[in-house]
Amino acid sequence: MHMAFALAALAQAACGVLIAPVDVASAEPSAFGTIGQLEAEGYTVNIDRIGSGPLATCVVTSVRNPQTVTRLIRVDNGGRHGGKHGDGHDFDLVEVIVSRSISVSLDCTR
């Protein structure tokens, strides 16, 4: 049951990140705002850019390739319900996010 909640939260988070840049009022989201938002959501942001202008003048051209690495960990359930499958184990396996990364492309030619 815990895994179902974790997977649902993961799916919701991934969709939210992919939609977020579209919701920005400006047609050209600021690089600082987009990168900051993604970092605040726990992503390591990989940046590729064209042009050599300062970051303040860069425009986001795409946000893509979200990657999430997860790991199953054992969580003691105190013997409350005999394990996930009624197999007598006193633990559950819960999926946790180990790392998240995403790529942002910038146009810094202006």
MMTF fields as JSON, N, C-alpha, C and O atoms, coordinates in Angstrom:
{
  "mmtfVersion": "1.0.0",
  "mmtfProducer": "UNKNOWN",
  "numBonds": 439,
  "numAtoms": 440,
  "numGroups": 110,
  "numChains": 1,
  "numModels": 1,
  "chainsPerModel": [1],
  "groupsPerChain": [110],
  "chainIdList": ["A"],
  "bondAtomList": [4, 2, 8, 6, 12, 10, 16, 14, 20, 18, 24, 22, 28, 26, 32, 30, 36, 34, 40, 38, 44, 42, 48, 46, 52, 50, 56, 54, 60, 58, 64, 62, 68, 66, 72, 70, 76, 74, 80, 78, 84, 82, 88, 86, 92, 90, 96, 94, 100, 98, 104, 102, 108, 106, 112, 110, 116, 114, 120, 118, 124, 122, 128, 126, 132, 130, 136, 134, 140, 138, 144, 142, 148, 146, 152, 150, 156, 154, 160, 158, 164, 162, 168, 166, 172, 170, 176, 174, 180, 178, 184, 182, 188, 186, 192, 190, 196, 194, 200, 198, 204, 202, 208, 206, 212, 210, 216, 214, 220, 218, 224, 222, 228, 226, 232, 230, 236, 234, 240, 238, 244, 242, 248, 246, 252, 250, 256, 254, 260, 258, 264, 262, 268, 266, 272, 270, 276, 274, 280, 278, 284, 282, 288, 286, 292, 290, 296, 294, 300, 298, 304, 302, 308, 306, 312, 310, 316, 314, 320, 318, 324, 322, 328, 326, 332, 330, 336, 334, 340, 338, 344, 342, 348, 346, 352, 350, 356, 354, 360, 358, 364, 362, 368, 366, 372, 370, 376, 374, 380, 378, 384, 382, 388, 386, 392, 390, 396, 394, 400, 398, 404, 402, 408, 406, 412, 410, 416, 414, 420, 418, 424, 422, 428, 426, 432, 430, 436, 434],
  "bondOrderList": [1, 1, 1, 1, 1, 1, 1, 1, 1, 1, 1, 1, 1, 1, 1, 1, 1, 1, 1, 1, 1, 1, 1, 1, 1, 1, 1, 1, 1, 1, 1, 1, 1, 1, 1, 1, 1, 1, 1, 1, 1, 1, 1, 1, 1, 1, 1, 1, 1, 1, 1, 1, 1, 1, 1, 1, 1, 1, 1, 1, 1, 1, 1, 1, 1, 1, 1, 1, 1, 1, 1, 1, 1, 1, 1, 1, 1, 1, 1, 1, 1, 1, 1, 1, 1, 1, 1, 1, 1, 1, 1, 1, 1, 1, 1, 1, 1, 1, 1, 1, 1, 1, 1, 1, 1, 1, 1, 1, 1],
  "groupList": [{"groupName": "MET", "atomNameList": ["N", "CA", "C", "O"], "elementList": ["N", "C", "C", "O"], "formalChargeList": [0, 0, 0, 0], "bondAtomList": [1, 0, 2, 1, 3, 2], "bondOrderList": [1, 1, 2], "singleLetterCode": "M", "chemCompType": "L-PEPTIDE LINKING"}, {"groupName": "HIS", "atomNameList": ["N", "CA", "C", "O"], "elementList": ["N", "C", "C", "O"], "formalChargeList": [0, 0, 0, 0], "bondAtomList": [1, 0, 2, 1, 3, 2], "bondOrderList": [1, 1, 2], "singleLetterCode": "H", "chemCompType": "L-PEPTIDE LINKING"}, {"groupName": "ALA", "atomNameList": ["N", "CA", "C", "O"], "elementList": ["N", "C", "C", "O"], "formalChargeList": [0, 0, 0, 0], "bondAtomList": [1, 0, 2, 1, 3, 2], "bondOrderList": [1, 1, 2], "singleLetterCode": "A", "chemCompType": "L-PEPTIDE LINKING"}, {"groupName": "PHE", "atomNameList": ["N", "CA", "C", "O"], "elementList": ["N", "C", "C", "O"], "formalChargeList": [0, 0, 0, 0], "bondAtomList": [1, 0, 2, 1, 3, 2], "bondOrderList": [1, 1, 2], "singleLetterCode": "F", "chemCompType": "L-PEPTIDE LINKING"}, {"groupName": "LEU", "atomNameList": ["N", "CA", "C", "O"], "elementList": ["N", "C", "C", "O"], "formalChargeList": [0, 0, 0, 0], "bondAtomList": [1, 0, 2, 1, 3, 2], "bondOrderList": [1, 1, 2], "singleLetterCode": "L", "chemCompType": "L-PEPTIDE LINKING"}, {"groupName": "GLN", "atomNameList": ["N", "CA", "C", "O"], "elementList": ["N", "C", "C", "O"], "formalChargeList": [0, 0, 0, 0], "bondAtomList": [1, 0, 2, 1, 3, 2], "bondOrderList": [1, 1, 2], "singleLetterCode": "Q", "chemCompType": "L-PEPTIDE LINKING"}, {"groupName": "CYS", "atomNameList": ["N", "CA", "C", "O"], "elementList": ["N", "C", "C", "O"], "formalChargeList": [0, 0, 0, 0], "bondAtomList": [1, 0, 2, 1, 3, 2], "bondOrderList": [1, 1, 2], "singleLetterCode": "C", "chemCompType": "L-PEPTIDE LINKING"}, {"groupName": "GLY", "atomNameList": ["N", "CA", "C", "O"], "elementList": ["N", "C", "C", "O"], "formalChargeList": [0, 0, 0, 0], "bondAtomList": [1, 0, 2, 1, 3, 2], "bondOrderList": [1, 1, 2], "singleLetterCode": "G", "chemCompType": "PEPTIDE LINKING"}, {"groupName": "VAL", "atomNameList": ["N", "CA", "C", "O"], "elementList": ["N", "C", "C", "O"], "formalChargeList": [0, 0, 0, 0], "bondAtomList": [1, 0, 2, 1, 3, 2], "bondOrderList": [1, 1, 2], "singleLetterCode": "V", "chemCompType": "L-PEPTIDE LINKING"}, {"groupName": "ILE", "atomNameList": ["N", "CA", "C", "O"], "elementList": ["N", "C", "C", "O"], "formalChargeList": [0, 0, 0, 0], "bondAtomList": [1, 0, 2, 1, 3, 2], "bondOrderList": [1, 1, 2], "singleLetterCode": "I", "chemCompType": "L-PEPTIDE LINKING"}, {"groupName": "PRO", "atomNameList": ["N", "CA", "C", "O"], "elementList": ["N", "C", "C", "O"], "formalChargeList": [0, 0, 0, 0], "bondAtomList": [1, 0, 2, 1, 3, 2], "bondOrderList": [1, 1, 2], "singleLetterCode": "P", "chemCompType": "L-PEPTIDE LINKING"}, {"groupName": "ASP", "atomNameList": ["N", "CA", "C", "O"], "elementList": ["N", "C", "C", "O"], "formalChargeList": [0, 0, 0, 0], "bondAtomList": [1, 0, 2, 1, 3, 2], "bondOrderList": [1, 1, 2], "singleLetterCode": "D", "chemCompType": "L-PEPTIDE LINKING"}, {"groupName": "SER", "atomNameList": ["N", "CA", "C", "O"], "elementList": ["N", "C", "C", "O"], "formalChargeList": [0, 0, 0, 0], "bondAtomList": [1, 0, 2, 1, 3, 2], "bondOrderList": [1, 1, 2], "singleLetterCode": "S", "chemCompType": "L-PEPTIDE LINKING"}, {"groupName": "GLU", "atomNameList": ["N", "CA", "C", "O"], "elementList": ["N", "C", "C", "O"], "formalChargeList": [0, 0, 0, 0], "bondAtomList": [1, 0, 2, 1, 3, 2], "bondOrderList": [1, 1, 2], "singleLetterCode": "E", "chemCompType": "L-PEPTIDE LINKING"}, {"groupName": "THR", "atomNameList": ["N", "CA", "C", "O"], "elementList": ["N", "C", "C", "O"], "formalChargeList": [0, 0, 0, 0], "bondAtomList": [1, 0, 2, 1, 3, 2], "bondOrderList": [1, 1, 2], "singleLetterCode": "T", "chemCompType": "L-PEPTIDE LINKING"}, {"groupName": "TYR", "atomNameList": ["N", "CA", "C", "O"], "elementList": ["N", "C", "C", "O"], "formalChargeList": [0, 0, 0, 0], "bondAtomList": [1, 0, 2, 1, 3, 2], "bondOrderList": [1, 1, 2], "singleLetterCode": "Y", "chemCompType": "L-PEPTIDE LINKING"}, {"groupName": "ASN", "atomNameList": ["N", "CA", "C", "O"], "elementList": ["N", "C", "C", "O"], "formalChargeList": [0, 0, 0, 0], "bondAtomList": [1, 0, 2, 1, 3, 2], "bondOrderList": [1, 1, 2], "singleLetterCode": "N", "chemCompType": "L-PEPTIDE LINKING"}, {"groupName": "ARG", "atomNameList": ["N", "CA", "C", "O"], "elementList": ["N", "C", "C", "O"], "formalChargeList": [0, 0, 0, 0], "bondAtomList": [1, 0, 2, 1, 3, 2], "bondOrderList": [1, 1, 2], "singleLetterCode": "R", "chemCompType": "L-PEPTIDE LINKING"}, {"groupName": "LYS", "atomNameList": ["N", "CA", "C", "O"], "elementList": ["N", "C", "C", "O"], "formalChargeList": [0, 0, 0, 0], "bondAtomList": [1, 0, 2, 1, 3, 2], "bondOrderList": [1, 1, 2], "singleLetterCode": "K", "chemCompType": "L-PEPTIDE LINKING"}],
  "groupTypeList": [0, 1, 0, 2, 3, 2, 4, 2, 2, 4, 2, 5, 2, 2, 6, 7, 8, 4, 9, 2, 10, 8, 11, 8, 2, 12, 2, 13, 10, 12, 2, 3, 7, 14, 9, 7, 5, 4, 13, 2, 13, 7, 15, 14, 8, 16, 9, 11, 17, 9, 7, 12, 7, 10, 4, 2, 14, 6, 8, 8, 14, 12, 8, 17, 16, 10, 5, 14, 8, 14, 17, 4, 9, 17, 8, 11, 16, 7, 7, 17, 1, 7, 7, 18, 1, 7, 11, 7, 1, 11, 3, 11, 4, 8, 13, 8, 9, 8, 12, 17, 12, 9, 12, 8, 12, 4, 11, 6, 14, 17],
  "groupIdList": [1, 2, 3, 4, 5, 6, 7, 8, 9, 10, 11, 12, 13, 14, 15, 16, 17, 18, 19, 20, 21, 22, 23, 24, 25, 26, 27, 28, 29, 30, 31, 32, 33, 34, 35, 36, 37, 38, 39, 40, 41, 42, 43, 44, 45, 46, 47, 48, 49, 50, 51, 52, 53, 54, 55, 56, 57, 58, 59, 60, 61, 62, 63, 64, 65, 66, 67, 68, 69, 70, 71, 72, 73, 74, 75, 76, 77, 78, 79, 80, 81, 82, 83, 84, 85, 86, 87, 88, 89, 90, 91, 92, 93, 94, 95, 96, 97, 98, 99, 100, 101, 102, 103, 104, 105, 106, 107, 108, 109, 110],
  "secStructList": [7, 2, 2, 2, 2, 2, 2, 2, 2, 2, 2, 2, 2, 2, 2, 2, 2, 2, 2, 4, 4, 4, 4, 7, 1, 1, 1, 1, 7, 5, 2, 2, 2, 2, 2, 2, 2, 2, 2, 2, 6, 6, 7, 3, 3, 3, 3, 3, 3, 3, 1, 7, 7, 7, 4, 4, 4, 7, 3, 3, 3, 3, 3, 3, 3, 3, 3, 3, 3, 3, 3, 3, 3, 3, 3, 3, 7, 6, 6, 1, 1, 1, 1, 6, 6, 1, 1, 1, 7, 1, 3, 3, 3, 3, 3, 3, 3, 3, 3, 3, 3, 3, 3, 3, 3, 3, 3, 7, 7, 7],
  "xCoordList": [0.824, 0.0, 0.871, 0.581, 1.948, 2.85, 3.433, 3.588, 3.755, 4.365, 3.387, 3.795, 2.115, 1.125, 1.07, 0.985, 1.118, 1.112, 2.376, 2.321, 3.52, 4.788, 4.793, 5.245, 4.292, 4.253, 3.29, 3.577, 2.155, 1.199, 1.807, 1.642, 2.515, 3.155, 4.244, 4.403, 4.996, 6.064, 5.489, 6.015, 4.427, 3.805, 3.266, 3.417, 2.642, 2.105, 3.229, 3.1, 4.323, 5.454, 6.062, 6.386, 6.217, 6.807, 5.92, 6.425, 4.622, 3.711, 3.722, 3.68, 3.777, 3.794, 5.008, 4.91, 6.148, 7.379, 7.317, 7.761, 6.772, 6.714, 5.728, 5.911, 4.703, 3.691, 4.089, 3.69, 4.852, 5.162, 5.681, 5.179, 6.667, 7.157, 6.084, 6.163, 5.093, 4.033, 3.135, 2.568, 3.001, 2.112, 2.677, 1.955, 3.921, 4.53, 3.85, 3.591, 3.562, 2.805, 3.526, 2.895, 4.822, 5.597, 5.737, 5.77, 5.821, 6.056, 7.476, 7.764, 8.361, 9.752, 10.092, 10.452, 9.982, 10.26, 11.701, 12.609, 11.902, 13.261, 14.055, 13.528, 15.325, 16.203, 16.315, 16.23, 16.506, 16.63, 15.391, 15.501, 14.22, 12.97, 12.753, 12.395, 12.967, 12.755, 13.75, 13.366, 15.019, 16.054, 15.813, 15.92, 15.488, 15.224, 14.039, 14.084, 12.975, 11.787, 12.118, 11.719, 12.842, 13.192, 14.105, 13.944, 15.058, 15.933, 15.144, 15.406, 14.179, 13.343, 12.504, 12.145, 12.195, 11.435, 12.331, 11.858, 13.626, 14.533, 15.33, 16.019, 15.251, 15.984, 17.404, 17.651, 18.325, 19.633, 19.429, 19.031, 19.696, 19.407, 20.672, 21.688, 20.59, 21.675, 21.337, 20.261, 22.247, 21.976, 22.822, 24.027, 22.162, 22.903, 22.419, 21.248, 23.304, 22.95, 23.632, 24.68, 22.985, 23.627, 23.846, 23.013, 24.959, 25.284, 26.094, 26.187, 26.675, 27.543, 27.051, 27.797, 25.808, 25.251, 25.111, 25.12, 24.981, 24.816, 23.494, 22.528, 23.483, 22.311, 21.043, 19.951, 21.178, 20.015, 19.316, 18.137, 20.022, 19.418, 19.008, 18.463, 19.262, 18.936, 17.441, 16.752, 16.966, 15.569, 15.521, 16.311, 14.6, 14.431, 13.772, 12.71, 14.403, 13.823, 13.202, 12.31, 13.673, 13.03, 13.428, 14.505, 12.512, 12.748, 12.39, 11.269, 13.363, 13.138, 13.911, 14.739, 13.608, 14.347, 14.404, 15.487, 13.255, 13.304, 13.673, 13.107, 14.608, 15.061, 14.912, 15.322, 14.336, 14.194, 14.763, 14.385, 15.68, 16.263, 15.649, 15.684, 15.085, 14.448, 15.132, 15.89, 14.843, 15.385, 14.317, 13.599, 14.222, 13.328, 14.075, 15.201, 13.447, 14.049, 13.099, 11.88, 13.675, 12.882, 12.445, 13.244, 11.169, 10.623, 9.947, 9.042, 10.398, 9.822, 8.37, 8.071, 7.469, 6.058, 5.625, 4.436, 6.573, 6.255, 5.395, 4.766, 5.359, 4.569, 3.081, 2.299, 2.673, 1.247, 0.395, -0.72, 0.891, 0.009, 0.688, 0.179, 1.807, 2.399, 3.005, 3.112, 3.406, 4.073, 3.115, 1.896, 3.693, 2.913, 1.982, 0.848, 2.45, 1.668, 1.212, 0.902, 1.174, 0.759, 1.748, 1.367, 3.007, 4.014, 4.734, 5.708, 4.275, 4.859, 6.048, 6.578, 6.487, 7.611, 7.151, 6.01, 8.052, 7.728, 8.247, 8.672, 8.216, 8.672, 7.886, 7.291, 7.902, 7.351, 8.495, 9.496, 8.357, 9.298, 8.653, 7.538, 9.37, 8.853, 9.805, 11.017, 9.269, 10.085, 10.372, 9.452, 11.658, 12.048, 12.85, 13.513, 12.785, 13.533, 14.955, 15.167, 15.925, 17.336, 17.879, 18.608, 17.524, 17.971, 17.018, 16.315, 17.023, 16.197, 17.039, 17.729, 16.982, 17.698, 16.807, 15.891, 17.1, 16.327, 17.225, 18.15, 16.963, 17.767, 16.992, 15.798, 17.697, 17.104, 18.0, 19.213, 17.373, 18.109, 17.838, 16.704, 18.905, 18.804, 19.297, 20.225, 18.659, 19.129, 19.686, 18.941, 21.01, 21.688, 22.327, 23.396, 21.67, 22.235, 21.77, 22.271, 20.856, 20.296, 21.139, 20.793],
  "yCoordList": [-1.185, 0.0, 1.252, 2.221, 1.221, 2.369, 2.635, 3.788, 1.568, 1.721, 2.402, 3.226, 2.061, 2.675, 4.181, 4.953, 4.597, 6.029, 6.698, 7.795, 6.035, 6.598, 6.747, 7.765, 5.733, 5.802, 6.884, 7.586, 7.02, 8.061, 9.446, 10.329, 9.637, 10.925, 11.207, 12.342, 10.176, 10.324, 10.728, 11.63, 10.075, 10.404, 11.832, 12.559, 12.225, 13.58, 14.609, 15.636, 14.341, 15.267, 15.402, 16.508, 14.287, 14.333, 15.124, 15.928, 14.911, 15.656, 17.136, 17.974, 17.466, 18.866, 19.588, 20.744, 18.931, 19.558, 19.774, 20.808, 18.809, 18.948, 20.026, 20.647, 20.255, 21.247, 22.635, 23.638, 22.708, 23.976, 25.053, 26.175, 24.782, 25.847, 26.404, 27.569, 25.609, 26.063, 27.067, 27.953, 26.933, 27.786, 29.186, 30.052, 29.418, 30.713, 31.754, 31.499, 32.925, 33.951, 34.435, 34.675, 34.575, 35.058, 33.971, 32.785, 34.375, 33.42, 32.875, 31.798, 33.616, 33.201, 33.151, 34.172, 31.97, 31.874, 32.256, 31.973, 32.899, 33.287, 32.052, 31.11, 32.075, 30.959, 30.809, 29.698, 31.929, 31.891, 31.276, 30.409, 31.718, 31.228, 29.748, 29.011, 29.309, 27.906, 27.005, 25.989, 27.375, 26.573, 26.544, 25.489, 27.695, 27.769, 26.912, 26.237, 26.943, 26.149, 24.657, 23.907, 24.237, 22.822, 22.374, 21.276, 23.215, 22.883, 22.815, 21.957, 23.718, 23.707, 22.437, 21.989, 21.86, 20.611, 19.392, 18.258, 19.62, 18.513, 17.999, 16.986, 18.671, 18.226, 18.781, 19.904, 17.983, 18.466, 18.894, 18.081, 20.153, 20.697, 20.686, 21.28, 19.999, 19.985, 21.004, 20.946, 21.93, 23.038, 22.909, 22.665, 23.077, 23.25, 24.549, 24.905, 25.248, 26.578, 26.865, 26.312, 27.76, 28.319, 29.791, 30.433, 30.325, 31.723, 31.883, 30.969, 33.063, 33.319, 34.475, 34.989, 34.882, 35.976, 35.579, 34.392, 36.575, 36.273, 35.531, 35.678, 34.738, 33.927, 34.775, 34.306, 35.999, 36.877, 37.191, 37.545, 37.066, 37.363, 36.1, 36.183, 34.936, 33.667, 33.376, 33.78, 32.667, 32.262, 30.742, 30.104, 30.162, 28.709, 28.278, 28.784, 27.342, 26.825, 25.45, 25.066, 24.699, 23.409, 22.908, 23.202, 22.142, 21.415, 19.975, 19.681, 19.075, 17.718, 16.688, 17.015, 15.458, 14.309, 14.2, 14.035, 14.291, 14.102, 12.654, 11.715, 12.494, 11.163, 11.071, 11.977, 9.999, 9.772, 8.402, 7.398, 8.371, 7.116, 6.81, 7.639, 5.613, 5.22, 3.978, 3.289, 3.723, 2.538, 2.038, 2.83, 0.725, 0.146, 0.025, -0.471, 0.481, 0.335, -0.46, -0.421, -1.167, -1.918, -0.986, -0.215, -1.062, -0.277, -1.242, -1.983, -1.223, -2.083, -1.687, -0.517, -2.665, -2.351, -2.762, -2.712, -3.168, -3.528, -4.771, -4.994, -5.58, -6.809, -6.581, -7.477, -5.378, -5.013, -5.866, -6.239, -6.178, -6.884, -8.023, -8.472, -8.495, -9.691, -9.491, -10.449, -8.279, -8.041, -7.693, -7.801, -7.277, -6.795, -7.874, -7.58, -9.1, -10.163, -11.214, -12.347, -10.836, -11.786, -12.927, -14.022, -12.68, -13.737, -13.839, -14.583, -13.103, -13.194, -12.285, -12.26, -11.548, -10.622, -9.393, -8.951, -8.845, -7.679, -6.398, -5.481, -6.33, -5.138, -4.958, -5.897, -3.735, -3.397, -2.861, -2.395, -2.922, -2.291, -1.006, -1.022, 0.103, 1.406, 2.005, 2.027, 2.485, 3.103, 4.561, 5.327, 4.937, 6.311, 6.859, 6.108, 8.166, 8.815, 9.066, 9.689, 8.573, 8.742, 9.997, 10.77, 10.204, 11.403, 11.707, 10.834, 12.988, 13.446, 14.405, 15.266, 14.254, 15.184, 15.532, 14.789, 16.68, 17.154, 18.064, 18.676, 18.159, 18.999, 20.239, 20.179, 21.368, 22.649, 23.219, 23.346, 23.558, 24.196, 25.693, 26.132, 26.472, 27.925, 28.531, 28.023, 29.63, 30.444, 31.732, 32.565, 31.884, 33.031, 33.894, 34.469, 33.98, 34.735, 36.18, 36.954, 36.569, 37.932, 38.923, 40.103],
  "zCoordList": [0.0, 0.0, 0.0, -0.702, 0.8, 0.843, -0.544, -0.947, -1.27, -2.581, -3.547, -4.366, -3.451, -4.336, -4.115, -5.07, -2.84, -2.544, -3.06, -3.616, -2.877, -3.339, -4.853, -5.376, -5.564, -7.026, -7.505, -8.475, -6.834, -7.213, -7.012, -7.855, -5.887, -5.625, -6.637, -7.086, -7.0, -7.99, -9.347, -9.999, -9.77, -11.048, -11.049, -12.031, -9.952, -9.849, -9.904, -10.571, -9.211, -9.196, -10.587, -11.019, -11.285, -12.621, -13.577, -14.36, -13.526, -14.4, -14.064, -14.964, -12.793, -12.373, -12.904, -13.315, -12.905, -13.385, -14.884, -15.383, -15.605, -17.049, -17.475, -18.522, -16.692, -17.025, -16.524, -17.116, -15.464, -14.802, -15.746, -15.684, -16.627, -17.479, -18.414, -18.802, -18.784, -19.662, -18.955, -19.594, -17.627, -16.864, -16.602, -16.109, -16.914, -16.667, -17.554, -18.73, -16.988, -17.709, -18.964, -19.993, -18.878, -20.017, -21.066, -20.738, -22.336, -23.409, -23.323, -23.844, -22.67, -22.524, -21.041, -20.454, -20.428, -19.001, -18.694, -19.476, -17.553, -17.18, -16.799, -16.207, -17.148, -16.819, -15.305, -14.782, -14.595, -13.137, -12.5, -11.633, -12.923, -12.336, -12.579, -11.66, -13.803, -14.146, -13.424, -12.842, -13.462, -12.802, -11.292, -10.666, -10.709, -9.279, -8.86, -7.832, -9.665, -9.361, -9.394, -8.503, -10.413, -10.527, -9.389, -8.857, -9.018, -7.888, -6.585, -5.743, -6.417, -5.21, -5.134, -4.045, -6.287, -6.335, -6.174, -6.248, -5.953, -5.674, -6.849, -6.731, -7.977, -9.163, -9.18, -8.739, -9.69, -10.1, -11.55, -12.384, -11.854, -13.18, -14.034, -13.674, -15.171, -16.145, -17.228, -17.822, -17.485, -18.4, -19.658, -19.598, -20.799, -22.042, -22.657, -22.526, -23.318, -23.818, -25.135, -25.467, -25.873, -27.06, -26.769, -26.129, -27.236, -26.993, -25.716, -24.897, -25.568, -24.416, -23.554, -22.721, -23.748, -22.951, -21.492, -21.167, -20.6, -19.177, -18.929, -19.677, -17.863, -17.535, -17.404, -17.726, -16.943, -16.767, -18.091, -18.094, -19.21, -20.517, -21.265, -22.365, -20.684, -21.353, -21.281, -20.346, -22.291, -22.38, -22.402, -23.098, -21.644, -21.625, -22.928, -23.29, -23.63, -24.87, -24.69, -25.446, -23.683, -23.388, -22.004, -21.486, -21.439, -20.195, -20.532, -20.95, -20.344, -20.825, -20.009, -19.159, -20.301, -19.811, -18.282, -17.722, -17.598, -16.145, -15.814, -16.373, -14.917, -14.49, -12.978, -12.252, -12.515, -11.09, -10.759, -11.362, -9.791, -9.327, -7.972, -7.063, -7.843, -6.595, -6.025, -6.707, -4.776, -4.094, -3.124, -2.514, -2.989, -2.002, -0.681, -0.642, 0.403, 1.724, 2.618, 2.449, 3.555, 4.53, 5.639, 6.171, 5.985, 7.091, 8.045, 7.663, 9.295, 10.32, 10.552, 10.786, 10.485, 10.72, 12.117, 12.434, 12.96, 14.336, 14.454, 15.489, 13.413, 13.447, 13.381, 13.701, 12.964, 12.979, 12.049, 12.412, 10.869, 9.939, 9.198, 8.171, 9.683, 9.096, 7.734, 6.968, 7.401, 6.123, 5.011, 5.148, 3.915, 2.78, 2.222, 1.842, 2.174, 1.545, 2.556, 2.186, 3.822, 4.836, 5.01, 5.422, 4.702, 4.734, 6.073, 6.189, 7.09, 8.413, 8.638, 9.748, 7.657, 7.838, 8.609, 8.472, 9.421, 10.22, 9.58, 10.282, 8.262, 7.558, 6.267, 5.739, 5.779, 4.465, 3.63, 4.172, 2.325, 1.425, 0.912, 0.39, 1.069, 0.662, -0.355, -0.139, -1.449, -2.489, -2.116, -1.83, -2.12, -1.834, -3.002, -3.718, -3.191, -4.263, -3.779, -2.739, -4.543, -4.215, -4.887, -4.265, -6.162, -6.87, -8.018, -8.527, -8.407, -9.526, -10.357, -9.812, -11.671, -12.541, -13.727, -14.082, -14.328, -15.472, -16.298, -15.762, -17.595, -18.481, -18.891, -19.186, -18.904, -19.328, -20.429, -20.262, -21.555, -22.662, -22.641, -22.448, -22.845, -22.817, -24.117, -24.746, -24.512, -25.628, -25.035, -24.52, -25.115, -24.529, -25.617, -25.413, -26.767, -27.899, -27.929, -28.745, -27.096, -27.129, -26.412, -26.359]
}
